[in-house]
């Protein structure tokens, strides 16, 4: 709950002081943002409007470990507090949601591949009903080859090829 401070100026009235807990939550969120920025690759950072000092400090933080990294993250947090970080927060949220969608699609393709290898023709029939554009002959061949490779203890070359084929029309 915000406390009001009497400024003594009758025209200005009362000024609302920021809630200390809210400030701590905001600083914690900016600290999490700083950690995410340090973990991102350069291509993702290029999509954001970061100033040169902030970019330099992020690059420097990537070379640090333990206590030095902790101090550097605090410094990056302070830099983020000084500039308006709303656009950076929105960009990071967009990147994270896009990654979640990509991860979900990846897992869906993995489940189909695993079902095809475990259940055989029943899973293939269900897949072909849902996706008639799929090449049944090629999928069957890759399923047979993957089963042979698994039985022989070889590397799962056909299983990976099946995944790539599924990604072509499921992804």
N, C-alpha and C positions, 0 to 999 in steps of 0.2 A: 504494500500500500504506500503510495507516494505521500511524502510529508510536504506541507506548504511552508514556505519561508516568507516572512513579512519583510519586504524590502524597505518599508518606511515611506515609499513613494505612493501617494494616494492614486495617481493616474495609472501607474503600472499595475497596481493591485498586488496580487500574490503571484510568485513565481514557483513553478512546480520543480522540485528537485528530483533527479532521476533515482529510480529505485536501485539500491545497491545490488540486490539479487539479480535484477534484470541486467545490470551492467556486467556482472560476473558471467551470466549465461551468454551474453553477446561476446565477451572475450573468449570464453571457452569455445564457442562456435567458430570464431576467427582463428583460434589455435588449431582446431580440427581442419579448417580450410588451409592453413599454412602447411600442415602435415600432408594434406592431399596434393597441394601444389608442388611440394618437394618430390612426391612420389610419381607425379605425372611426367610423361615424356615431352620432349621439346615441341612436337607437332601439336599436342593438346594445349600447351602453354601459348603457342602462337595464335590460337583462336581467341585468346583473352586480351583485354586491354590492361596490360601490366606495364607499369613504368619501368624505366631502365634500372633505377636503384633496386626495385623489388626483384627484377629478373636476376640482377647480379647476386643478390643475397640468396635467392633460391638456388642458383648455380653453386654458390659457395657452400650452402647447407648440404648439397649432395655429396660433397667431399668429406664431410665431418662424421664423427661417430660419438656416441654416448653423451657425455656432459656438454661437449661443445655443440653438438647437434641440438640438444635441449635448449641451450642459451640462444642459438641461432633461430630456432623456431619461435622463441619468445620475441626476438627482435623482428622477425617477419610478421608476427602477430601485431606488433606495435605499428609497423609500416602499413599493415592492412587497416588498422584503426584510423590512421591519419588520412587515408584516402577512402573514397566511397567504394566499399567492397560488394555492394548489392549486385552489380553487373557480373562480377567475378563469381559470386555465389550462384547466380542464375545459370551462368555458363557451365559451372561444375555440376550443378544439378541436372542440366540437360545432357551432359556427357555421361553422367552416372545412369540416367534413365535409359539412354541409348545403349549403354553397355549391358544393362539388365535385359533389354529386349533381345540383344544379340546372344547373350548367354542362354536365355530361354529357348531361342531357336536352335542353338547348338545342342542343348540337352534334349530337345524334342527329336532331332535327327539321330542323336546317339541312342535314344530309346527305341526308335524304329529299327536301327541297325541291329541292336541287341535282340529285339523281338524276332527279326527275320532270321538271325543266326540260331536263336533258341527254339522258336516255334516252327520254323520252316514254311511249308506251303500255306498253312492257315493264315499266318501273318501276311504272307505275300498276297493272298487273295484279298484280304482286307485293305492292304495298301493299294492294290490295283483298282479296287472299287472307289477308293477315295481319290486316287490320282490315275486316271486312265491313260494319261500321256506317258507314264513310266514304261520303260523298256523291260518287259517281263523276262525275256531271254537273257539279257545281260545281267539282270539282278540274280536270276537263278544260277548262272555261271559263277558269279562272284560269291554267292552263298555256298556253292559246292567247293570252290577253291578255298574259301575261308575255313570250312569244316576240315578239309584235308590238311591245311597248314596248321590248324589247331591240334589235330590228332598227331601230326608229325613233330610238333613242338617248334615249328618254324616261326619266323616273324610274321605278324598279321598283315602282310602286304595286301591281300584281297579284302580283308576287313576294312582297311583304310580306303581302298578303292571304292568299296561299297558305300562308305560314308560320303566320299566325294560325289558319287553318283546321286545319292539321296539328297545331298545338299543342293544339287543342281535343280531339282524340282520341288523340294520341300522348303528350302531356305529362302 
